[in-house]
């Protein structure tokens, strides 16, 4: 059955103050996926990023590494995650983007992966270690045929030429990594980070730019919203999940931290 792409629908209706939450699939338990998706959907989050664990997460901060390790210990795999989402599909309206490294995808087989992702109603994919030129040469037509967005990351060091190429090749949105260090915590965005986000805004890109890494407070959320189309929150949510153990309590705690009273 062909699903209308939920992320495409969302971005046609809303291009400002978007809020996305990243969670590590298989954490805290192998079967936590449905409860976490439901609680984030009920809280009014705009879309989700489900991270499928990999044993060597290069760009991730300690919190995501720790949760990935636990998820692997719990027996979570990419195939298991796709099956869980497919089974829970009837109750899911929120767009879901899968995020993870190329190795597990290649083990599944790229076409097999795209087919299963489409069947599960996945909207898009972020694979940080898949180079854009390799994607264009080998997989672009495949992703289009399965109606999956390929979302690329840019950093403060990414050249204008590369950003424009990513804007041409990718779809859905562009993930602006707020700093060149691994994911983690800072109390506010520096002037240099704000200038970088404004520079992206001024480029009049085809795809909206959504900011991730280092968003955990009212101040950092507001800066991301003022200087891009939205914010992606990962470590701050996972820390709340570590403390609370349940998706429902974790999102309530996170919203308090972000100064959000209820649904976005």
C-alpha positions in Angstrom: 0.0 0.0 0.0 1.4 3.4 -0.9 1.3 6.0 1.8 1.3 9.8 1.1 4.6 11.0 2.4 3.7 12.5 5.8 6.8 14.8 5.9 5.9 16.3 2.5 2.4 17.0 3.9 3.8 18.6 7.0 6.2 20.9 5.2 3.6 22.0 2.8 1.5 23.3 5.8 4.2 24.4 8.2 7.6 26.0 7.5 8.3 27.8 10.8 8.8 26.8 14.5 9.0 23.1 13.6 10.0 20.8 16.5 11.5 17.4 16.0 12.7 14.9 18.6 15.3 12.2 18.0 15.1 9.0 20.0 17.4 5.9 19.9 15.2 2.9 18.8 15.5 0.1 21.3 16.2 2.4 24.3 15.4 2.1 27.2 13.9 -1.3 26.1 13.7 -3.2 22.8 9.9 -2.7 22.8 9.9 1.0 23.8 9.4 2.2 20.2 5.6 2.4 20.1 5.2 4.0 23.5 7.8 6.7 22.7 6.3 7.4 19.2 2.8 7.7 20.8 3.9 10.0 23.6 5.8 12.3 21.2 2.9 12.4 18.8 0.4 13.2 21.6 2.7 16.0 22.9 2.4 17.7 19.5 5.9 17.2 18.2 6.0 17.9 14.4 8.1 14.9 13.3 10.4 12.3 14.8 13.8 11.0 14.1 14.3 7.3 15.0 17.9 6.4 15.3 18.8 2.9 14.5 21.8 1.8 16.5 25.3 1.1 15.2 28.3 -0.1 17.1 30.6 2.8 16.0 28.6 6.0 16.1 31.2 8.5 15.0 29.5 11.9 15.1 27.3 11.3 18.2 27.9 12.7 21.6 28.2 10.5 24.8 24.4 10.4 25.5 23.5 9.0 22.0 26.5 6.6 22.1 25.4 5.3 25.5 21.8 4.8 24.4 22.9 3.1 21.2 25.1 0.7 23.1 22.2 -0.2 25.4 19.8 -0.6 22.4 22.3 -3.0 20.7 22.6 -4.9 24.0 18.7 -5.0 24.1 18.8 -6.7 20.7 17.6 -3.8 18.5 18.3 -3.9 14.8 17.3 -1.9 11.8 14.9 -4.7 10.6 13.4 -5.0 14.0 12.7 -1.2 14.1 11.1 -1.3 10.6 8.8 -4.1 11.7 7.9 -2.4 15.0 6.9 0.8 13.1 5.0 -1.2 10.5 3.0 -3.0 13.2 2.2 0.2 15.0 1.4 2.1 11.8 -2.4 2.3 12.3 -1.9 4.6 15.3 0.9 6.7 13.8 0.2 9.9 11.9 3.4 11.8 12.8 6.1 11.8 10.1 9.1 9.5 11.0 12.6 9.9 9.6 15.2 7.2 10.1 18.7 8.2 11.1 21.7 6.0 11.2 24.9 4.9 9.6 25.3 3.3 6.2 26.7 -0.1 7.4 23.4 -1.5 8.7 21.5 -0.2 5.6 24.0 -2.0 3.3 23.7 -5.2 5.3 19.9 -5.0 4.7 20.5 -4.1 1.0 19.6 -0.6 -0.2 16.6 -1.6 -2.3 15.3 -4.0 0.4 15.7 -1.2 2.9 13.8 1.3 0.8 11.0 -1.1 0.2 10.6 -2.0 3.9 10.9 1.7 4.9 8.1 2.6 2.4 6.0 -0.2 3.7 6.4 1.0 7.2 5.4 4.5 6.2 8.8 6.1 6.8 9.0 9.6 5.3 12.8 10.1 5.0 16.3 8.9 5.8 19.4 10.6 7.2 22.6 8.7 6.6 25.5 11.0 7.7 28.2 8.8 6.2 26.7 8.5 2.7 28.4 11.0 0.5 26.0 13.1 -1.7 27.8 12.2 -5.0 27.6 8.4 -4.1 23.9 8.9 -3.4 23.3 10.7 -6.7 25.2 8.1 -8.7 23.7 5.0 -7.1 20.6 5.6 -5.1 18.7 8.8 -6.0 16.3 7.2 -8.4 15.7 4.3 -5.9 14.7 6.7 -3.1 12.5 8.7 -5.4 10.7 5.5 -6.6 9.9 4.6 -3.0 8.9 8.2 -2.1 11.6 8.6 0.6 13.3 11.9 1.3 17.1 11.8 1.6 18.1 14.4 4.1 21.7 15.7 4.2 23.7 17.4 7.0 25.6 20.7 6.6 27.9 22.2 9.2 29.5 25.7 9.6 32.4 24.4 7.5 30.4 23.3 4.5 31.1 25.3 1.4 28.4 27.2 -0.4 28.9 25.1 -3.5 28.4 21.9 -1.5 25.3 23.3 0.3 23.8 24.2 -3.1 24.5 20.7 -4.4 23.0 19.1 -1.2 19.9 21.4 -1.7 19.6 20.1 -5.3 20.1 16.4 -4.5 18.3 16.1 -1.1 14.7 16.7 -0.3 12.5 17.2 2.8 14.8 19.5 4.6 18.5 20.3 5.2 19.8 19.4 8.6 22.0 22.2 9.8 24.4 20.9 12.5 24.8 23.9 14.8 28.5 23.3 15.6 31.4 21.2 14.3 31.8 19.4 17.5 29.8 16.2 18.4 26.3 16.5 19.7 26.1 17.9 23.2 25.4 20.9 25.4 26.0 24.6 25.3 24.0 27.3 27.1 23.4 29.5 24.1 24.3 29.7 20.5 27.4 31.9 19.7 27.2 34.8 17.3 29.2 32.7 14.9 26.6 30.0 15.0 23.8 32.5 14.5 25.6 34.1 11.5 26.0 30.6 10.0 22.3 29.9 10.3 21.4 33.4 8.8 23.8 32.7 5.9 21.9 29.5 5.1 18.6 31.5 5.3 19.9 34.1 2.9 20.8 31.5 0.3 17.1 31.0 -0.6 17.4 27.3 -0.6 14.7 25.1 -2.1 14.5 23.0 1.1 13.8 24.4 4.6 16.7 24.4 7.0 16.2 22.7 10.4 18.8 23.1 13.2 20.1 20.3 15.4 22.8 19.7 18.0 22.9 21.6 21.3 19.2 22.5 21.6 18.1 21.9 25.2 16.7 25.1 26.7 14.2 27.9 26.0 17.1 30.1 24.8 18.6 27.6 22.4 15.2 26.6 21.0 14.2 30.2 20.4 17.5 30.9 18.6 17.0 27.8 16.3 13.4 28.9 15.6 14.4 32.5 14.9 17.2 31.6 12.5 15.9 28.5 10.7 12.6 26.7 10.1 12.9 24.4 13.1 14.8 22.6 15.8 15.8 19.0 16.3 16.3 17.8 19.9 18.2 14.6 20.7 20.5 14.4 23.8 18.2 16.6 26.0 15.2 14.2 25.3 17.4 11.1 25.8 18.7 12.5 29.1 15.0 13.0 30.3 14.2 9.5 29.2 17.2 8.2 31.2 15.9 10.0 34.3 12.2 9.2 33.8 12.2 5.8 32.1 8.9 6.5 30.3 8.3 8.5 27.1 5.3 10.3 28.6 7.2 11.6 31.6 10.3 12.4 29.5 8.5 14.7 27.0 6.7 16.5 29.8 10.0 17.2 31.5 11.6 18.2 28.2 8.8 20.6 27.4 9.3 22.2 30.8 12.9 22.7 30.1 12.2 24.3 26.7 9.5 26.6 28.1 6.7 24.9 26.2 3.5 24.6 28.1 1.8 22.0 25.8 1.5 21.1 22.1 3.7 23.2 19.8 
